[in-house]
Amino acid sequence: IVPSRTVIVVHDTLLISPLQIAKALNQARLEANVKVTGDTKFKNKWPSPFAVVSGLLLLLSFLKYVYPPLHWLAVAAVACGIYPILAKAVASIRRLRVDINILVIITVIATLAMQDFMEAAAVVFLFTIAEWLETRASYKATSVMQSLMSLAPQKAVIAETGEEVEVNDVKIDTILAVKAGETIPIDGIVVDGNCEVDEKTLTGEAFPVPKQIDSIVFAGTINLNG
């Protein structure tokens, strides 16, 4: 795909991994990296039924300008949407903590007391939608980070002996060798040589980042030419 500079490679995962393909391309100075998208299987793909019903009732309550008794639909919207907020507020009270859910409950009660029914319904609906969006965003961020961690190689090469060891077994102050085209196995500091590193999987930076002695490098990034 030329505009997005993306290439789709159909391969047998039993014979070759995506990292090996990227390494081969990088040895040809193509600056390739595995695209990270994260897990998209988010269980709460849609807002909760409480939020949906509350939103629909709030919308219908605007018909009060045509038929005034319909303003009571706003109260029904509050009743439908308040349950998850109330449940979290009760849990916080049991733990002797004050959180945003308790503050929302207080706001809704005060608004209802002033007979601003539509405003109370709007607070409940918008808060439940905001919480859903926050949860969705947090899930995506976490899944992308997990994907990045899975791209990091599981083995590292000790510079002095050429021995290949598990990344988890690498001790502090161990000097590792990373050849051109290889993925950096762990976070570290350059002690010899210089190179350019592809960090777009972490930072989105489109251009290679030059590294020299005392520069910091990060696991999952790719040594392009050094």
C-alpha positions as CSV (number, residue, x, y, z in Angstrom):
1,I,0.0,0.0,0.0
2,V,2.0,2.9,-1.3
3,P,0.4,6.0,0.4
4,S,0.8,4.4,3.9
5,R,4.1,2.8,3.1
6,T,2.7,-0.6,4.2
7,V,3.5,-4.0,2.8
8,I,1.4,-7.1,3.6
9,V,3.4,-10.3,3.7
10,V,1.6,-13.6,3.6
11,H,3.8,-16.1,5.4
12,D,3.8,-19.4,7.4
13,T,4.4,-18.6,11.0
14,L,5.8,-22.0,11.6
15,L,8.7,-21.2,9.1
16,I,9.3,-17.6,9.7
17,S,8.2,-14.9,12.2
18,P,7.2,-11.3,11.4
19,L,10.4,-10.1,13.2
20,Q,12.6,-12.2,10.9
21,I,10.8,-10.8,7.9
22,A,11.4,-7.2,9.2
23,K,15.1,-8.1,9.9
24,A,15.6,-9.3,6.3
25,L,14.0,-6.1,4.9
26,N,16.2,-4.0,7.2
27,Q,19.3,-5.7,6.0
28,A,18.4,-4.3,2.6
29,R,18.1,-0.8,4.2
30,L,14.3,-0.7,3.8
31,E,13.6,0.6,7.3
32,A,10.9,-1.9,8.0
33,N,9.1,-2.6,11.2
34,V,6.1,-4.7,12.3
35,K,3.0,-2.7,12.5
36,V,1.4,-2.7,16.0
37,T,-2.3,-2.4,16.2
38,G,-3.2,-4.0,19.6
39,D,-6.0,-6.4,20.4
40,T,-9.3,-5.2,19.1
41,K,-11.5,-7.7,21.1
42,F,-12.9,-5.1,23.5
43,K,-15.7,-6.8,25.4
44,N,-17.6,-3.5,26.0
45,K,-17.7,-2.5,22.3
46,W,-20.9,-0.6,22.9
47,P,-22.1,1.5,25.9
48,S,-24.0,-0.4,28.6
49,P,-27.8,-0.9,28.3
50,F,-28.2,1.6,31.2
51,A,-26.5,4.3,29.2
52,V,-28.4,3.5,26.0
53,V,-31.8,3.5,27.6
54,S,-31.0,6.6,29.6
55,G,-29.9,8.4,26.4
56,L,-33.1,7.4,24.5
57,L,-35.3,8.6,27.3
58,L,-33.4,11.8,27.6
59,L,-33.9,12.4,23.9
60,L,-37.6,11.7,24.1
61,S,-37.9,14.0,27.0
62,F,-37.3,16.9,24.6
63,L,-40.7,16.3,23.3
64,K,-42.0,18.1,26.4
65,Y,-42.1,21.2,24.4
66,V,-44.8,19.5,22.3
67,Y,-46.5,17.6,25.1
68,P,-45.4,18.9,28.6
69,P,-46.1,15.7,30.6
70,L,-43.3,14.1,28.7
71,H,-40.8,15.9,30.9
72,W,-41.2,13.0,33.3
73,L,-39.2,10.9,30.8
74,A,-36.1,12.8,32.0
75,V,-36.7,11.4,35.5
76,A,-37.0,7.9,34.0
77,A,-33.7,8.5,32.2
78,V,-32.1,9.3,35.5
79,A,-33.6,6.2,37.1
80,C,-32.3,4.0,34.2
81,G,-28.8,5.4,34.0
82,I,-28.0,6.0,37.7
83,Y,-27.7,2.3,38.7
84,P,-24.0,1.7,37.7
85,I,-23.0,5.0,39.2
86,L,-24.9,4.3,42.4
87,A,-23.4,0.8,42.7
88,K,-19.8,2.3,42.4
89,A,-20.7,5.0,44.9
90,V,-21.9,2.5,47.5
91,A,-18.7,0.5,47.0
92,S,-16.6,3.6,47.6
93,I,-18.6,4.4,50.8
94,R,-18.0,0.9,52.1
95,R,-14.2,1.5,51.6
96,L,-14.5,4.9,53.3
97,R,-13.4,6.7,50.2
98,V,-14.9,9.6,48.3
99,D,-14.7,9.4,44.5
100,I,-16.2,10.9,41.4
101,N,-19.2,8.6,41.6
102,I,-20.3,10.0,44.9
103,L,-19.9,13.5,43.7
104,V,-22.1,12.7,40.6
105,I,-24.8,11.2,42.9
106,I,-24.8,14.4,45.0
107,T,-25.0,16.5,41.9
108,V,-27.9,14.5,40.5
109,I,-29.8,14.7,43.8
110,A,-29.3,18.4,44.0
111,T,-30.4,18.9,40.4
112,L,-33.6,16.8,40.9
113,A,-34.4,18.8,44.1
114,M,-34.4,21.9,41.9
115,Q,-36.7,20.1,39.5
116,D,-34.1,20.4,36.7
117,F,-35.0,17.0,35.4
118,M,-33.4,17.2,32.0
119,E,-30.2,18.6,33.4
120,A,-30.0,15.7,35.9
121,A,-30.6,13.2,33.1
122,A,-27.9,14.8,31.0
123,V,-25.4,14.5,33.8
124,V,-26.1,10.8,34.3
125,F,-26.0,10.1,30.5
126,L,-22.9,12.0,29.8
127,F,-21.0,10.6,32.8
128,T,-21.8,7.0,31.8
129,I,-20.7,7.6,28.3
130,A,-17.5,9.3,29.4
131,E,-16.7,6.4,31.7
132,W,-17.2,4.0,28.7
133,L,-15.0,6.0,26.5
134,E,-12.3,6.2,29.2
135,T,-12.4,2.4,29.6
136,R,-12.2,1.8,25.9
137,A,-9.3,4.2,25.5
138,S,-7.4,2.6,28.4
139,Y,-8.0,-0.9,27.0
140,K,-6.6,0.1,23.6
141,A,-3.5,1.7,25.2
142,T,-2.9,-1.4,27.3
143,S,-3.4,-3.8,24.4
144,V,-0.9,-1.8,22.2
145,M,1.7,-1.8,25.0
146,Q,1.2,-5.6,25.3
147,S,1.7,-6.0,21.6
148,L,4.9,-3.9,21.7
149,M,6.2,-6.1,24.5
150,S,5.4,-9.3,22.4
151,L,7.5,-7.8,19.5
152,A,10.6,-7.6,21.6
153,P,13.0,-10.5,21.0
154,Q,13.1,-13.2,23.8
155,K,16.8,-13.8,23.4
156,A,19.9,-11.5,23.5
157,V,23.5,-12.0,22.4
158,I,26.3,-11.4,24.9
159,A,29.0,-9.3,23.2
160,E,32.0,-10.9,24.8
161,T,31.2,-14.5,24.2
162,G,28.6,-14.4,21.4
163,E,26.4,-16.6,23.7
164,E,22.6,-16.3,23.2
165,V,20.7,-16.1,26.4
166,E,17.1,-15.5,27.5
167,V,16.3,-11.8,27.9
168,N,15.0,-12.4,31.4
169,D,18.4,-13.8,32.3
170,V,20.4,-10.7,31.3
171,K,22.0,-9.1,34.3
172,I,22.6,-5.4,34.9
173,D,25.8,-4.1,33.3
174,T,25.9,-6.9,30.7
175,I,27.1,-5.8,27.3
176,L,25.0,-7.1,24.4
177,A,25.7,-7.1,20.7
178,V,22.9,-6.0,18.3
179,K,23.6,-6.3,14.6
180,A,22.2,-4.1,11.9
181,G,18.6,-5.1,11.1
182,E,18.1,-6.7,14.5
183,T,15.5,-5.7,17.1
184,I,17.0,-4.3,20.4
185,P,16.1,-6.9,23.1
186,I,16.1,-4.7,26.2
187,D,16.4,-1.1,27.3
188,G,20.0,0.0,27.6
189,I,22.8,2.5,26.8
190,V,25.1,2.4,23.9
191,V,28.7,1.7,25.0
192,D,30.4,1.3,21.6
193,G,29.6,2.3,18.0
194,N,26.9,4.3,16.5
195,C,23.8,3.6,14.4
196,E,20.4,4.8,13.5
197,V,17.4,3.2,15.3
198,D,13.8,2.9,14.1
199,E,11.6,4.0,17.0
200,K,8.3,4.5,15.3
201,T,6.7,1.6,17.1
202,L,7.2,3.5,20.4
203,T,7.1,7.2,19.4
204,G,5.6,7.3,16.0
205,E,8.7,9.1,14.8
206,A,8.9,8.7,11.0
207,F,12.7,9.2,10.7
208,P,15.5,7.0,12.1
209,V,16.9,8.4,15.4
210,P,20.8,8.6,15.5
211,K,22.4,6.8,18.4
212,Q,26.0,7.1,19.7
213,I,27.9,6.3,22.8
214,D,25.8,7.1,26.0
215,S,22.6,7.2,24.0
216,I,19.6,5.4,25.4
217,V,18.0,2.7,23.3
218,F,14.7,0.9,24.0
219,A,13.5,-2.7,23.7
220,G,11.4,-3.4,20.6
221,T,13.1,-0.7,18.4
222,I,15.2,-1.7,15.4
223,N,18.9,-1.1,14.8
224,L,19.0,-0.1,11.2
225,N,22.7,0.3,10.3
226,G,25.3,-0.1,13.0
